[in-house]
Amino acid sequence: MFKVGIIGTNFGSKIYVPVMKNNKNFLITGISDNGSGSSEQIISYYKLSDCKAYSDFKDLIFSKDNNIICIVTPTYTHHKLIKLCIEAGKKIICEKPMGLSSLKKSYENDFSFFVNYHFRFNYLIMKIKSFFKKKKIGKIKKIKVQWFLKNPDIEKKHWKTNVKLGGSIKFEIFTHIVDYLTYILSKDIYDVQLNQNIKKSNNEIFKCKVLFSGIDACSINIKRNSNFSGSHKILIIGSKSSILLFIGHPFDYKSKYLIYFKNRKKKEIFYDNQKGNLEGDDRLNSFNNFLNKIVEDPTNKAIPNYDSANYVHKILNFF
């Protein structure tokens, strides 16, 4: 069993705590809030009887009550916390991205370090991956990714709006796309051509072309605006068939579907069949799939680890 210490109480309480509480292979033994007092509230709300509240993340990291640490804090804090976890000899699950830059490898076991690029474990994205494994798509002619996000209700100086602190579309969203595309396609990116990158207040526009060998065109269009309700589309056009994935509201399973086309006609439609699990939230279900892969076989190359997370940083250096 994994005995878990969680550093961070915002996203940690929304995703990590409810998923791990419902997964028999994980026991949450500690949560650190860095002095805010929110850990005790989370422990009480989720009735975590075996869990202790920490006000200092160092005490949690070096505690003997856990064997894996989850780093669920702002991006600019990741490197410092990772180094302390390595010093303490703990396994690590770190939120994406791994930090603001690449991290020098300082440990021997790749299978003790995991990065939560959970989108590759989304049910419908895994279905796309299965199409490629079965060679249903053929030669890829075009890929289009469109992701529109609603602006969070946050103050202007929040770290999520500051690229120097690990905020912005570049770190929050584009990194996810790089990870799941390279996973789905089993291809490396050799260049990124940035067409537009505009930020006004909290609103952002990010457009680029991603270049893969053997693929004619791959375009990415990401926008964040307070007027959007949110949507995420992936279109892949191949010589044999095409697929369109649409993800709408995370809690509405009918707004998440995958259409398989052959000869420009709808062949099959797949819905997210995990609607009854973990409140139907695809973020919760994807993270749970991620954890189950770690339990089944931590050496599985499909699990994002140091190397795949560092690869994403290599791509960010293109622009």
C-alpha positions as CSV (number, residue, x, y, z in Angstrom):
1,M,0.0,0.0,0.0
2,F,1.1,3.6,-0.8
3,K,1.1,5.8,2.3
4,V,0.6,9.2,1.0
5,G,1.6,12.7,2.1
6,I,0.1,15.6,0.1
7,I,1.6,19.0,-0.1
8,G,-1.0,21.6,-1.3
9,T,-4.6,21.9,-0.4
10,N,-6.3,23.6,-3.4
11,F,-6.2,21.3,-6.4
12,G,-5.1,18.6,-3.9
13,S,-8.4,18.7,-2.0
14,K,-10.4,18.7,-5.3
15,I,-8.7,15.8,-7.1
16,Y,-6.0,14.0,-5.1
17,V,-7.9,13.6,-1.8
18,P,-11.2,12.3,-3.1
19,V,-9.6,9.9,-5.6
20,M,-7.0,8.5,-3.2
21,K,-9.6,8.1,-0.5
22,N,-11.6,5.9,-2.8
23,N,-8.6,3.8,-4.1
24,K,-7.9,0.9,-1.8
25,N,-4.2,1.0,-2.7
26,F,-3.6,4.4,-1.3
27,L,-3.9,5.7,2.3
28,I,-3.5,9.4,3.0
29,T,-1.5,9.8,6.2
30,G,-0.6,13.5,6.0
31,I,-1.6,16.9,4.3
32,S,0.5,20.0,4.5
33,D,-1.0,23.5,4.1
34,N,2.2,25.5,4.8
35,G,0.5,27.3,7.8
36,S,-2.9,28.2,6.3
37,G,-4.9,25.8,8.5
38,S,-6.8,24.3,5.6
39,S,-5.4,20.8,6.1
40,E,-7.5,20.2,9.2
41,Q,-10.6,21.4,7.4
42,I,-9.9,18.9,4.5
43,I,-9.2,16.0,6.9
44,S,-12.5,16.7,8.8
45,Y,-14.5,17.1,5.6
46,Y,-13.3,13.9,4.0
47,K,-13.2,12.0,7.4
48,L,-9.6,11.0,7.0
49,S,-9.1,9.3,10.3
50,D,-5.5,8.1,9.7
51,C,-4.4,11.5,8.4
52,K,-2.4,14.2,10.2
53,A,-2.3,18.0,9.4
54,Y,1.1,19.6,8.9
55,S,1.9,23.3,8.8
56,D,5.4,22.7,7.5
57,F,6.0,20.7,4.3
58,K,9.5,19.6,5.5
59,D,8.0,17.8,8.5
60,L,5.6,16.0,6.1
61,I,8.4,15.1,3.6
62,F,10.7,13.7,6.3
63,S,7.9,11.9,8.2
64,K,8.2,8.1,8.6
65,D,4.4,7.8,8.1
66,N,4.5,8.0,4.3
67,N,6.4,6.5,1.4
68,I,5.1,8.7,-1.4
69,I,4.7,12.4,-1.6
70,C,2.3,14.2,-3.8
71,I,3.4,17.7,-4.8
72,V,0.3,19.7,-5.6
73,T,1.6,23.2,-5.3
74,P,2.3,26.1,-7.7
75,T,4.8,25.3,-10.5
76,Y,7.5,27.6,-9.3
77,T,7.8,25.6,-6.0
78,H,8.2,22.1,-7.6
79,H,12.0,21.9,-8.0
80,K,12.6,22.7,-4.3
81,L,10.1,20.2,-3.1
82,I,11.3,17.5,-5.5
83,K,14.9,17.8,-4.3
84,L,13.7,17.5,-0.6
85,C,11.7,14.4,-1.5
86,I,14.7,12.8,-3.2
87,E,16.8,13.6,-0.1
88,A,14.2,11.9,2.1
89,G,14.1,8.8,-0.2
90,K,10.4,9.2,-1.1
91,K,8.6,8.2,-4.2
92,I,7.0,11.3,-5.9
93,I,3.9,12.2,-7.8
94,C,4.3,15.8,-9.0
95,E,1.7,18.0,-10.6
96,K,2.5,19.1,-14.2
97,P,4.7,20.6,-15.3
98,M,7.7,19.4,-13.3
99,G,8.9,23.0,-12.8
100,L,9.8,26.1,-14.7
101,S,12.7,24.4,-16.4
102,S,14.3,21.0,-16.8
103,L,15.4,19.2,-13.6
104,K,18.9,17.6,-13.5
105,K,18.5,13.8,-12.9
106,S,19.8,13.0,-9.4
107,Y,18.4,9.6,-8.6
108,E,18.7,6.1,-10.1
109,N,15.1,4.7,-10.1
110,D,13.0,6.2,-12.8
111,F,10.0,4.4,-11.5
112,S,9.8,6.4,-8.2
113,F,9.0,9.7,-10.0
114,F,5.7,10.3,-11.7
115,V,4.2,13.5,-13.2
116,N,0.5,13.9,-13.3
117,Y,-0.2,14.5,-17.0
118,H,-3.6,12.9,-16.5
119,F,-5.1,13.7,-19.9
120,R,-3.3,10.8,-21.5
121,F,-5.5,8.6,-19.1
122,N,-8.8,10.2,-20.1
123,Y,-11.0,7.4,-21.2
124,L,-11.6,8.8,-24.7
125,I,-8.0,9.7,-25.3
126,M,-7.0,6.1,-24.4
127,K,-9.6,5.1,-27.0
128,I,-7.8,7.2,-29.6
129,K,-4.5,5.5,-28.6
130,S,-6.1,2.1,-29.1
131,F,-7.1,3.2,-32.7
132,F,-3.5,3.9,-33.4
133,K,-2.3,0.6,-32.0
134,K,-4.8,-1.2,-34.2
135,K,-3.6,0.9,-37.2
136,K,-7.1,2.1,-38.0
137,I,-6.2,5.7,-38.9
138,G,-3.5,5.3,-41.5
139,K,-1.1,8.0,-42.5
140,I,-2.0,11.2,-40.6
141,K,-2.8,14.1,-42.9
142,K,-3.9,16.7,-40.4
143,I,-4.3,17.3,-36.6
144,K,-6.2,20.2,-35.1
145,V,-6.5,20.9,-31.4
146,Q,-8.8,23.6,-30.1
147,W,-9.1,24.4,-26.4
148,F,-11.2,27.2,-25.1
149,L,-11.2,27.9,-21.4
150,K,-13.2,30.1,-19.1
151,N,-11.0,32.5,-17.0
152,P,-10.9,31.5,-13.3
153,D,-12.2,34.0,-10.9
154,I,-8.8,35.0,-9.5
155,E,-7.1,38.3,-8.6
156,K,-4.8,39.8,-11.3
157,K,-1.6,39.1,-9.5
158,H,-2.4,35.4,-8.9
159,W,0.5,33.1,-9.8
160,K,-1.6,31.3,-12.5
161,T,-1.6,34.5,-14.6
162,N,2.2,34.9,-14.3
163,V,4.3,32.9,-16.8
164,K,7.4,33.5,-14.6
165,L,5.7,31.7,-11.8
166,G,4.5,28.8,-13.9
167,G,1.1,30.2,-14.9
168,S,-0.3,31.0,-18.4
169,I,-1.5,28.9,-21.2
170,K,2.1,27.9,-22.0
171,F,2.6,26.0,-18.7
172,E,-1.0,25.1,-17.8
173,I,-2.5,23.9,-21.1
174,F,0.1,23.6,-23.9
175,T,2.2,21.2,-21.8
176,H,-0.8,18.8,-21.5
177,I,-1.3,18.9,-25.3
178,V,2.4,18.2,-25.9
179,D,2.3,15.2,-23.6
180,Y,-0.9,13.6,-24.9
181,L,-0.1,14.1,-28.6
182,T,3.4,12.6,-28.3
183,Y,1.8,9.7,-26.3
184,I,-1.0,9.1,-28.8
185,L,1.2,9.4,-31.9
186,S,4.4,7.8,-30.5
187,K,6.2,10.5,-32.4
188,D,8.6,13.3,-31.3
189,I,8.1,16.9,-32.0
190,Y,11.0,18.5,-33.9
191,D,9.9,22.1,-33.9
192,V,7.1,24.5,-32.8
193,Q,6.2,27.6,-34.9
194,L,4.5,30.2,-32.7
195,N,1.9,32.2,-34.6
196,Q,0.2,34.2,-31.9
197,N,0.7,34.6,-28.1
198,I,-1.3,37.5,-26.7
199,K,-2.1,38.2,-23.1
200,K,-4.3,41.0,-21.9
201,S,-5.2,41.0,-18.3
202,N,-6.3,37.4,-17.6
203,N,-7.4,36.7,-21.2
204,E,-5.0,34.9,-23.4
205,I,-4.7,33.7,-27.1
206,F,-2.1,31.1,-28.0
207,K,-1.8,29.7,-31.6
208,C,1.0,27.5,-33.0
209,K,2.0,24.8,-35.4
210,V,3.6,21.7,-34.0
211,L,5.9,19.8,-36.4
212,F,6.0,16.0,-36.3
213,S,8.0,13.9,-38.8
214,G,5.6,12.2,-41.2
215,I,2.6,14.4,-40.4
216,D,1.6,17.2,-42.9
217,A,0.0,19.6,-40.4
218,C,-0.7,20.0,-36.7
219,S,-2.2,23.2,-35.5
220,I,-3.1,24.2,-31.9
221,N,-5.5,27.0,-31.0
222,I,-5.9,27.8,-27.2
223,K,-7.9,30.7,-25.9
224,R,-8.8,31.8,-22.3
225,N,-11.6,34.3,-21.8
226,S,-14.1,35.2,-19.1
227,N,-16.9,34.8,-21.7
228,F,-16.2,31.1,-22.6
229,S,-18.0,28.2,-21.0
230,G,-15.1,25.9,-22.0
231,S,-14.6,23.2,-24.7
232,H,-11.7,21.0,-25.9
233,K,-11.6,19.4,-29.4
234,I,-9.1,17.1,-31.0
235,L,-9.5,16.3,-34.8
236,I,-7.2,13.8,-36.4
237,I,-7.6,13.1,-40.2
238,G,-6.0,10.0,-41.6
239,S,-5.8,8.2,-44.9
240,K,-8.0,5.4,-43.6
241,S,-10.3,7.1,-41.2
242,S,-10.7,10.2,-39.0
243,I,-11.6,10.9,-35.4
244,L,-13.1,13.8,-33.5
245,L,-13.0,14.1,-29.7
246,F,-15.1,16.7,-27.9
247,I,-14.9,17.4,-24.2
248,G,-17.4,19.8,-22.8
249,H,-18.3,20.2,-19.1
250,P,-16.4,17.9,-16.8
251,F,-19.5,16.8,-14.9
252,D,-21.7,16.2,-17.9
253,Y,-20.8,12.8,-19.5
254,K,-23.1,13.5,-22.5
255,S,-20.8,16.5,-23.5
256,K,-17.8,14.2,-23.8
257,Y,-17.7,12.0,-26.9
258,L,-15.5,10.6,-29.6
259,I,-16.7,10.2,-33.2
260,Y,-15.0,7.7,-35.5
261,F,-15.4,8.6,-39.3
262,K,-14.7,6.4,-42.3
263,N,-15.2,7.7,-45.8
264,R,-16.5,10.9,-44.3
265,K,-19.4,9.1,-42.7
266,K,-20.0,8.6,-39.0
267,K,-19.0,5.0,-38.2
268,E,-19.2,4.9,-34.4
269,I,-19.7,7.3,-31.5
270,F,-18.1,6.6,-28.1
271,Y,-19.2,8.3,-24.9
272,D,-17.2,8.5,-21.7
273,N,-18.5,5.3,-20.1
274,Q,-17.1,6.2,-16.6
275,K,-20.1,8.5,-15.9
276,G,-21.1,6.6,-12.7
277,N,-17.6,6.6,-11.3
278,L,-16.2,9.5,-9.1
279,E,-19.2,11.8,-9.8
280,G,-18.6,11.6,-13.6
281,D,-15.8,14.1,-13.4
282,D,-13.2,13.2,-16.1
283,R,-10.4,14.8,-14.1
284,L,-11.1,12.5,-11.2
285,N,-11.4,9.5,-13.4
286,S,-8.3,10.2,-15.4
287,F,-6.3,10.7,-12.2
288,N,-7.7,7.4,-10.9
289,N,-6.6,5.6,-14.1
290,F,-3.2,7.2,-13.7
291,L,-2.9,5.8,-10.1
292,N,-4.1,2.4,-11.1
293,K,-1.4,2.2,-13.8
294,I,1.2,2.9,-11.1
295,V,-0.2,0.2,-8.9
296,E,-0.3,-2.4,-11.8
297,D,3.2,-1.8,-13.0
298,P,5.3,1.3,-12.2
299,T,7.7,0.4,-15.0
300,N,5.0,0.8,-17.6
301,K,6.3,3.3,-20.3
302,A,2.8,4.7,-20.6
303,I,3.1,6.4,-17.2
304,P,4.6,9.9,-17.3
305,N,7.9,9.9,-15.5
306,Y,11.0,12.1,-15.3
307,D,12.0,11.5,-18.9
308,S,8.6,12.3,-20.4
309,A,8.2,15.3,-18.2
310,N,11.6,16.6,-19.0
311,Y,10.8,16.1,-22.7
312,V,7.9,18.6,-22.4
313,H,10.4,21.2,-21.1
314,K,12.6,20.5,-24.1
315,I,9.6,21.4,-26.4
316,L,8.9,24.6,-24.4
317,N,12.4,25.8,-25.2
318,F,11.5,26.0,-28.9
319,F,9.9,29.3,-28.2
